[in-house]
Every structure is written in structure tokens, then in C-alpha cells.
Amino acid sequence: MAVLAPLLPEKSPAAVQRITALLRGFSVEATRPTDADIAALRGMPRGTRIYISAVPGRAAEEITDAAMRLRAAGFEPVPHVAVRNFQTTGALDGFLARLNGEARVQRVLVIAGDQDAHGAFRGAIDAIDSGVFRRRGMRSVGIAGYPQGHPRISDGELMRAMSEKIAAAEATGLTVEIVTQFCFDARAILDYAAKLRAFGLEQPIRVGLAGPSNIGTLLRYASRCGVQASAQALVRRTGLIRRAFSQAAPDEIARTLADAGPKGVSVHFFSFGGLAATARWTRAVANGNVSLDRPGGFNVAPLPAKAIS
């Protein structure tokens, strides 16, 4: 009687192809990209979207400058627009005019912003409804999504508000993409995507994942943004909780998402561990330079020098 070979973890090209397909068209988030940061993006596909975070108190000119430098380097800058930072419609209009005129920006992520005080715009929908984005050359807006909810807003309110923002944007001729808060729970991401589809929202979803980061940094950002519980669960599962300077990468979540294959979903990386580290990791994975020799996830080998020159 023939002896059957033991079953081994899948190492087929199809498994790797699913992972690389998930990363096709990935985007990266930066806070204050320096010239060195932008140089570290070298080797990423031309036209890769680089989102520029809105920082409270940050001068609008700094965002415009970052967008111009990213555009000059061959990337597509996507600034966050925190509408509560603008006291008047004219101030927002002028900012968008400079972004479009000087950095050829046509895509932005629209959020209310962290500050409670506001001028002309209480929330993102007020600015979208005004039509100022379309008038100033924007073609697409991103709207924030929360796979694990929001600490101050109920899930029902979040879904209604998203539906209203999408309707307002599309009524002014803008296309819409849902860009989510970073999350450490693949099941929560898949459930959230299913919930959006069940609610009748078919717009593309760009799910936020934390790029390679040390555990201390990851937990600090997770605490600030209300997703600490899922971050702690992740590091406990990977056995890294005892070592604050250990590195964590989103390979387990990425592989689970890739295997599930949700339609209309791409990935967006938050560069908590630094833009260079996130760029290296995403480039390697997008190029299929992975080995499926770790249960539930994968290892990433460095790209050959030719690939990063």
C-alpha cells in the first residue's frame, strides 16, 4: 500500500499571486515626508498614491510643498483635507486651488479633523456639499471608514453619514473611495467590507494596515486611534508582546485578506515604522518576493539590488 506524503503548507505560485494581486495599486501614508523619505520611495511604481496626513496646526503651505515634491518624484500625492482647519469657504477654496495648480492634485481624502472648534465646515459633508472640490479640479475624494467602529460615534450613525457623504460627492460629479482607519483584525476588515456591500455601498475600499513597525510604536499609535485591543491581540498571538522593540509586519492580515479575495478591496499602508521601512516591505511583497514558510503569514526576503536601484 502506497504511503501518502504528509500535507504541507501551500507554497504554490497561486498563493503568492493572490498576495501580490492584493497589493496591486497599494498606497502609502506619510506625515511629513522629507526629501530623504521621498528618495526612499525610489523603486515603487510611478504613480503610486502617497497620502499626506493632516496634522493639527500644520500650515497649508507645508502640505502643498510636500505634494509638489511627491509629484516631481513621479508619485500621486493625495493630501488629507481636514475641513475644520479652514475658517471660511474661501480659505479652503484657495488651498485646493494651490494643490491643483501647483501639484496637479486631483484626489484628496476629506475628513472633519481632530479639533472640536470649526468655522464654515462642521464636518466633511458640509465641504463636499459646497461643491468646492469639483470646482477646484478634484476628480475623486476619499471618505474615512472605521472597521472597528469609532469611540464617539455609533455604527449606525457612521453608516448613515458615509452614505450621505457618498451621495453628496457623487451628486457633484466626484468619484468616491472608502479609505479605512488602520486595523489589526482581518476578520473585522472582511466583516466591515461585507457590511458596506450589504448596505448598498459598492465604492472601492482601501483598507488601512500598519506597515512594519516595532511593537512599542505600533501600540502607541493604536492607543491614540482607538484600536489598541486588536493591536494587543495581534502581538500576543505573534508572541512579541514581551519585547517592545520587536518588529511586526502585516503579513498575517495581508495573507488572510488575499485568500478571502474580497472584491473591490486594495490596501493602504500607514508608515509608523518609517516611510523607508514601509516602502521596502511593500516593494518586496508587490514583486512577489515572499516565502510561504510561516503558518498563517509569510516571510519577505530583501529585493535584489537591481530591483531597488
Buried (B, 14 or more C-beta within 10 A) or exposed (E): EEEEEEEEEEEEEEBBEBBBBBBEBBBBBBBEBEEEBBEBBEBBEEEBBBBBBBBEEBEBEEBBBBBBBBBEBBBBBBBBBBBBBBEEBEBBBBBBBBBBEEBEBBBBBBBBBEEEEBBBBEBBBBBBBBBBBBEBBBBBBBBBBBBBBBEEEEEEEBBEBBBBBBEBBBEBEBBBBBBBBBBBBBEBBBEBBEEBBEEEBEBBBBBBBBBBBBBEBBBBBBEEBBBBEBBBEBBEEBEBBEEEEBBBBBBBBBBBBBEBEBEBBBBBBBBBBBBBBBBBBBBBBBBEBBEBEEEBBBEBEEBEEEEBE
